[in-house]
Amino acid sequence: MASPIPLAKKQQINLLRGWPSPHLLPADLLSAACQRVLADPVESVPILQYAPDEGYQPLRERLAQWLGRHYGVEPDANRICITGGASQNLACVLQSFTDPHYTRAVWMVAPCYHLAATIFEDSGFAGRLRAVPEDDEGIDIEELERRIKALESKERIESQAEPKPFKNPGPFRKLYRHVIYAVPTCSNPSGKTMSVRRRESLVKLARKYDALVISDDVYDFLQWPLDGAVDPQRPPEMRLPRLCDIDMSLGRAENDSQGFGHTVSNGSFSKIAGPGVRTGWAEGTPAFVLGLSKTGSSMSGGAPSQLCAAMLADLLRTGELESFIETKTRPELQRRHKIMMDAVKEHLEPLGAVGRESSVSGESIYGGYFVWLTLTQGPPGVLVSDAAVKEENIIIGRGDMFAVRGDEQGAKFDQNIRLCFSWEPEEALVDGVRRLGLLIKRMQGNLAHYEKMAAEVKDSDRPVSSWV
Ligand SMILES: Cc1ncc(COP(=O)(O)O)c(C=O)c1O
């Protein structure tokens, strides 16, 4: 969609778009893998046919090995099924394990990945998305519990009878009472990583309230130490247990007679091989994974992305994908992050912008695609975004985009902006931040003018992620 706001005639810099830079797309590796997997009819015929519901078996097995090594857990292909990526799988999880009448609410750690809201709304949760604030360690567990209790007791008072589900989950699936949505590692947008103790408390709370935690673990392979040089040989230091690993380590919960567990890890190849492959994986208990594979759209033709799944399985077999991530993707993102943070220090910090260097309190670790800034001396993020489009042809993420839709008061981000360092060329990252600095300075000197300008902009004309 083209921008409805007339753009300044300067080179456009898009710091909103959360895409990988074209250099980070392993086209040649994927092309060679495609040739290999289609060369022999013994392999190519099943690959080009309908897939098993749980997905391409060699990819399940190789993922189990790779993830097992990475997270230090016992590999088990029965805990994994192949998906069409994190977004598609989020929709499938909701189709199979939630009910818009029975499931009370979707609790979203805020600021949240804004594009998830529509997926929840499509599954019948419009008006029932609830914000849960986070602090430096991640989700505020006490506040989440307080809000869950308040909701449950309000609903008990308002309607005596237990809500009856619309759906019949059948023998392979169950309906959860609550959903908690989190991006615990290198979160989009805040860049934060949840501490281990918060992870443990979150899993325990999910067990207590019959909640399913859907954990988008899409940035887990993109973490780097902040100190010192970019060293491709140096392995990432941070391998915190996923929520699903913690859930598994606690054994089956007392009230979980069928062993569905209370967490699902939503993994994706989008950030490590390319969003266009539209392939990912879900990891949970074997019962949960079996149930997920019984989602109607998987039963009709099998798991999505069968051809890409075969190509990616081949790249895991040869080790080329792992090596591409280690030697190219992660070091390039690390370098880009440093370039952007240096520019932020020079051009924005003197104007009161505060970022976080580390994604985990007390550790020099960062990762993901985004820098999240608080404009402590103003102006509000929405004003900066409007003026950046008009005067600089720069597109940024304004904080209020990442508030929880329908519960904007539950956690507010009016003073924040999100800048993406993965997409634009490195020179544009610096130039974009420099031009934003000049703009914010002008704005701080004449706020009334910019308030008037923003008042004339319709919300529907403001940047959205699909802008090109
Ligand atoms: C937290 C989060 N979840 C999911 C996605 C989308 O993942 P996929 O491309 O696998 O659908 C993104 C992409 O930006 C993301 O940041």
The ligand as an SDF file (V2000), in Angstrom:
LIG
                    3D

 16 16  0  0  0  0  0  0  0  0999 V2000
    7.3230  -11.9910   17.4510 C   0  0  0  0  0  0  0  0  0  0  0  0
    7.0590  -12.3930   16.0490 C   0  0  0  0  0  0  0  0  0  0  0  0
    6.2700  -13.4490   15.8160 N   0  0  0  0  0  0  0  0  0  0  0  0
    6.0090  -13.8450   14.5620 C   0  0  0  0  0  0  0  0  0  0  0  0
    6.5280  -13.1820   13.4680 C   0  0  0  0  0  0  0  0  0  0  0  0
    6.1870  -13.6660   12.1000 C   0  0  0  0  0  0  0  0  0  0  0  0
    6.7340  -14.9540   11.9190 O   0  0  0  0  0  0  0  0  0  0  0  0
    6.4620  -15.7890   10.6130 P   0  0  0  0  0  0  0  0  0  0  0  0
    7.1230  -15.0710    9.4770 O   0  0  0  0  0  0  0  0  0  0  0  0
    7.0840  -17.1110   10.8880 O   0  0  0  0  0  0  0  0  0  0  0  0
    4.9960  -15.8700   10.4000 O   0  0  0  0  0  0  0  0  0  0  0  0
    7.3460  -12.0690   13.6700 C   0  0  0  0  0  0  0  0  0  0  0  0
    7.8680  -11.3140   12.5320 C   0  0  0  0  0  0  0  0  0  0  0  0
    8.2360  -10.1680   12.6070 O   0  0  0  0  0  0  0  0  0  0  0  0
    7.6140  -11.6690   14.9910 C   0  0  0  0  0  0  0  0  0  0  0  0
    8.3890  -10.6070   15.2580 O   0  0  0  0  0  0  0  0  0  0  0  0
  1  2  1  0
  2  3  1  0
  2 15  2  0
  3  4  2  0
  4  5  1  0
  5  6  1  0
  5 12  2  0
  6  7  1  0
  7  8  1  0
  8  9  2  0
  8 10  1  0
  8 11  1  0
 12 13  1  0
 12 15  1  0
 13 14  2  0
 15 16  1  0
M  END
$$$$
